[in-house]
Amino acid sequence: MKRVRCSWSMRWLAALLACLSYVFVFACNSPFIPIPPPNPTFAEGATPGEWAVSAPADPRASGARYYIYNADLGSGLIQQAAPDGSMYAYPLHGVAGDRINIRWERTPSDGSSTICRRLGEGTAVRGCD
């Protein structure tokens, strides 16, 4: 019985093809870096302790669900974003200074990172430090 030996060049070519296919497959799957949602605006409603939350248009959040959570009270809201990615939710219960976590999600693998903002009148730009 004759034994066929692979030449050195055939092994090298097979290894090269394997490496190139590995690079090609993983180059198309770039890592996802979540981007935070836009800074929200809070406005206290006519009833004390009830707040409106809005976020400006963000095309990446079009059709997404916004999750707004008052970490100090342990309650929150889920609100569907408008087609342009903007959001308006009411009422969020809380008092000025409460820590509010906000994020949006279109699918389990497509969403923003979570931001924490202090509850208070106007646009919230400072974190919860």
C-alpha positions as CSV (number, residue, x, y, z in Angstrom):
1,M,0.0,0.0,0.0
2,K,1.4,3.4,-1.0
3,R,1.4,6.2,1.4
4,V,0.7,9.7,0.0
5,R,2.6,12.4,1.8
6,C,1.5,16.0,1.8
7,S,4.3,18.3,0.7
8,W,5.4,21.1,2.9
9,S,3.9,23.7,0.5
10,M,0.5,22.0,0.7
11,R,0.4,22.2,4.5
12,W,1.6,25.8,4.4
13,L,-1.2,26.6,1.9
14,A,-3.8,24.9,4.0
15,A,-2.7,26.8,7.1
16,L,-2.7,30.1,5.2
17,L,-6.3,29.5,3.9
18,A,-7.4,28.6,7.4
19,C,-6.0,31.8,8.8
20,L,-7.4,34.0,6.1
21,S,-10.9,32.5,6.5
22,Y,-10.7,33.1,10.3
23,V,-9.7,36.7,9.7
24,F,-12.4,37.2,7.1
25,V,-15.2,35.7,9.3
26,F,-14.3,37.7,12.4
27,A,-13.5,41.0,10.5
28,C,-17.2,41.2,9.5
29,N,-18.3,41.0,13.2
30,S,-16.9,44.1,14.7
31,P,-17.5,44.5,18.5
32,F,-20.6,46.4,19.6
33,I,-19.8,49.5,21.7
34,P,-23.1,50.7,23.2
35,I,-23.7,54.5,23.0
36,P,-25.5,56.2,25.8
37,P,-29.0,57.6,25.2
38,P,-29.3,61.4,24.9
39,N,-29.6,63.4,28.1
40,P,-33.2,63.5,29.3
41,T,-35.3,66.5,30.3
42,F,-37.4,66.2,33.5
43,A,-40.4,68.4,34.3
44,E,-42.5,68.1,37.5
45,G,-46.2,67.7,36.8
46,A,-49.1,69.4,38.5
47,T,-49.2,66.6,41.1
48,P,-46.2,66.8,43.4
49,G,-43.9,63.8,43.0
50,E,-44.9,63.0,39.4
51,W,-42.4,63.9,36.7
52,A,-42.5,63.9,32.9
53,V,-39.4,62.5,31.2
54,S,-38.5,63.3,27.6
55,A,-35.5,62.7,25.4
56,P,-34.6,64.4,22.1
57,A,-34.7,62.6,18.8
58,D,-32.0,59.9,18.3
59,P,-32.3,58.0,15.0
60,R,-30.6,54.9,16.6
61,A,-33.5,54.6,19.1
62,S,-36.2,54.6,16.4
63,G,-38.8,52.1,17.5
64,A,-36.9,51.2,20.7
65,R,-38.2,50.8,24.2
66,Y,-36.9,53.3,26.8
67,Y,-36.4,51.9,30.3
68,I,-36.6,54.6,32.9
69,Y,-35.9,53.4,36.5
70,N,-35.9,55.4,39.7
71,A,-33.1,53.6,41.6
72,D,-34.0,55.3,44.9
73,L,-37.7,54.2,44.8
74,G,-37.3,51.0,43.0
75,S,-39.9,51.8,40.4
76,G,-40.0,53.0,36.8
77,L,-41.5,53.2,33.4
78,I,-41.2,51.6,30.0
79,Q,-42.0,53.8,27.0
80,Q,-41.9,53.2,23.3
81,A,-39.8,55.7,21.3
82,A,-41.4,57.7,18.5
83,P,-40.3,56.9,14.9
84,D,-37.7,59.7,15.1
85,G,-36.2,58.1,18.3
86,S,-37.5,60.8,20.7
87,M,-39.3,59.8,23.9
88,Y,-41.9,61.2,26.3
89,A,-43.1,59.4,29.4
90,Y,-45.3,60.4,32.3
91,P,-45.7,60.0,35.3
92,L,-42.4,59.0,36.8
93,H,-42.7,59.0,40.6
94,G,-39.9,60.6,42.6
95,V,-38.4,63.6,44.3
96,A,-35.7,66.0,43.2
97,G,-32.3,64.4,43.6
98,D,-33.4,60.8,43.0
99,R,-31.1,58.6,40.8
100,I,-32.8,57.9,37.5
101,N,-31.3,55.1,35.2
102,I,-32.2,55.4,31.5
103,R,-31.4,53.2,28.5
104,W,-33.1,52.1,25.3
105,E,-33.3,48.8,23.6
106,R,-34.5,47.7,20.1
107,T,-33.5,44.1,20.4
108,P,-31.6,42.2,23.2
109,S,-28.4,42.8,21.2
110,D,-29.1,46.3,20.0
111,G,-29.4,48.9,22.7
112,S,-27.7,51.8,24.5
113,S,-25.6,51.8,27.6
114,T,-27.3,52.9,30.8
115,I,-26.9,56.4,32.0
116,C,-27.7,57.7,35.5
117,R,-29.1,61.2,36.0
118,R,-30.3,63.1,39.1
119,L,-34.0,64.0,39.0
120,G,-34.6,67.7,38.7
121,E,-36.2,70.4,36.5
122,G,-34.7,70.8,33.1
123,T,-32.1,68.9,31.1
124,A,-30.1,66.5,33.2
125,V,-26.5,66.4,32.1
126,R,-24.7,65.5,35.3
127,G,-24.3,61.9,36.4
128,C,-25.2,60.4,39.7
129,D,-21.7,60.2,41.2
